[in-house]
Amino acid sequence: MNISFEDFKKCEMRIGTVLVAEPVAGSEKLLRLEVDFGEYKRQILSGIAKYYKPENLVGKQMPFIVNLEPRNMMGLESQGMLIATGNGDEAVLLFPDKEIPAGSHIR
């Protein structure tokens, strides 16, 4: 399905720095991330627990979509979405090739 460029521009994508990463109680898939976006911080839940240890994510910079409607999962509110890839059997995270300010826009 194709979308217009105007629709694509509605997605606000930013680089965030993970401050806290921890498993979500009762879930085998979800990690709870506290992410710094410079001007603000957000809680984001991501289904990457089978592929990444939380302690290995702290301090990492990654791309996120920050203007999605909040979504409740496992009793917690997710305030964005981690952008990653994978083939169904694994998740692969994306990282900037050098450190940049938290909250930098992805263009």
C-alpha positions in Angstrom: 0.0 0.0 0.0 1.4 3.4 -1.0 0.9 6.5 1.1 1.4 10.1 0.0 4.5 12.0 0.9 2.2 14.4 2.9 1.0 11.4 5.0 4.6 10.3 5.6 5.6 13.8 6.8 3.1 13.5 9.6 5.4 11.0 11.3 7.7 12.8 13.8 10.8 10.7 14.0 13.6 11.6 16.5 16.7 10.1 17.9 16.3 9.2 21.6 18.8 8.1 24.2 17.7 5.2 26.4 18.0 6.1 30.1 16.3 3.0 31.6 15.5 -0.4 30.1 13.7 -3.1 32.0 11.4 -6.1 31.4 7.7 -5.6 31.7 6.3 -7.8 34.5 4.1 -10.6 33.0 5.3 -10.2 29.4 7.9 -12.3 27.6 8.1 -9.8 24.7 8.0 -6.3 26.1 10.7 -4.0 27.5 9.9 -0.7 29.1 12.2 2.0 27.9 12.6 5.5 29.4 13.9 7.6 26.6 15.4 11.1 26.6 14.5 13.3 23.6 16.3 16.4 24.8 13.2 18.6 25.5 11.3 15.8 27.1 11.4 12.2 28.2 9.0 9.4 27.2 8.1 5.9 28.3 8.1 3.5 25.3 7.3 -0.2 25.3 8.9 -2.3 22.7 8.5 -6.0 21.8 12.3 -6.7 21.7 12.8 -8.6 25.1 13.5 -11.9 23.3 16.3 -10.4 21.4 18.0 -7.8 23.6 19.1 -7.7 27.2 17.8 -4.5 28.9 21.2 -3.6 30.4 22.8 -3.5 26.8 20.3 -0.8 25.7 21.0 1.8 28.4 22.9 4.7 26.9 22.2 3.7 23.3 20.7 6.1 20.8 18.0 4.9 18.5 15.2 6.2 16.2 11.7 6.5 17.5 8.3 7.8 16.2 7.2 10.2 18.9 3.8 11.5 17.7 1.7 8.3 17.8 -1.3 8.2 20.0 -0.4 6.6 23.4 -1.2 2.9 23.7 -1.8 0.9 26.8 -0.1 -2.5 27.0 0.2 -4.7 30.1 -1.1 -1.9 32.2 1.5 0.6 31.0 1.3 3.5 28.6 3.6 3.5 25.6 4.2 7.0 24.3 5.9 6.2 21.0 7.5 3.5 18.9 11.0 2.2 18.5 12.0 1.9 14.8 13.6 -1.5 14.2 13.8 -4.2 11.5 13.8 -7.9 11.5 12.7 -11.0 9.7 10.2 -12.5 12.2 12.9 -14.7 13.8 14.9 -11.8 15.1 14.8 -8.0 15.8 17.6 -5.7 14.6 18.0 -2.3 16.1 19.2 0.8 14.2 21.8 3.1 15.6 23.3 6.4 14.4 26.9 6.0 13.3 28.0 8.7 15.7 26.5 10.4 18.8 24.1 13.2 18.2 22.0 15.4 20.5 19.0 13.5 22.0 15.8 14.7 20.2 17.4 15.3 16.8 14.9 15.1 14.0 15.2 12.3 11.5 14.7 13.8 8.1 
